[in-house]
């Protein structure tokens, strides 16, 4: 079997375990898998009018002298306001 197929089968097993726990206890697992081929992506609840939930990377950028720098890159949700306070120190 190819490595990608083995990864997908492994992710399917993890999804099955997570869904079984959700069904039996009603509790969501930390880091719920929502995509078989990209298990590292998780939905981020933004509460925007058009898109309530988004998935993908979240990036915090800094602009210095018209140059954009990536200060923080994560597939998990983080608070940009807190990062702004720590950047100014």
N, C-alpha and C positions, 0 to 999 in steps of 0.2 A: 504494500500500500504506500501511496505517496505521503509525504510529510504533511501536506495541506489536508488531505483526507483524514489522517490520524488526529490532527488538531481539531478539525470539525467534529469528529466523533467524540473526542474528549469534551468539547464545549457542549455538545448535545447532552452528554451525561451530566454535566454540571447544571445545565438548564433544567433537566428532569428533576434533579435533587432539589433545586431551588423552588420549582413549581410544586413539588410534592410537599415541601415544608410550608409553602404559602397556603396550599389547600388544607393541610391538616391543622395548622396552628393559626393561620391568618397573619403570620409575621413575615415581613419581607426580609430577605437576606441582604446583607451589606454587599454592595457591588453587583446588583442583579445584572445578568447577562441578557441583552436584548437582541444581539445579532450573532448568528452562528459563526460567521467568518471573521468577525471583528469583535471578539469578546472584551477587548479593552475599552470599547466605547460604552458609555452609560448615559442615559438621558439626564439632562440638566433642566430642572424646572425654573423657567425664567419669569413666567407670569405676564408675558407681553400680550398685547391684544391680538396680534396676528398668529404668533406661535407661542403656545403656552409651554411646550416642552421642546427642547432642542437637543441634538446630540453632536458630538464632535469635540474638537479641541477648543479650549478657551485660552485666549492670549491676553496678557497685559503688556501694553507697549508704552515706551517712553520716547518722547521726541526731544532731541537735543540738537540745536543748530540745524534744523531741517533734516536731520537724520533720524529715522525710526529704528529703535532698538527693542528687541523682545526681552522684556524683563522677567516674565514668568510664562510658562507654557504648561498646560495640564489638561488631561482628559476628564478630570474631576472638577466639580464646582469649587470656586474660591471667591472671596470677597475682594473686589478691586479697591474698595474704599480703605480697607485695612492695609493693603499693599501700598497705597498712595501715602499713607501716614508713615510707614516704615521707610519709604524711598526718600522722603524729605528730611530724615534725620541724618 
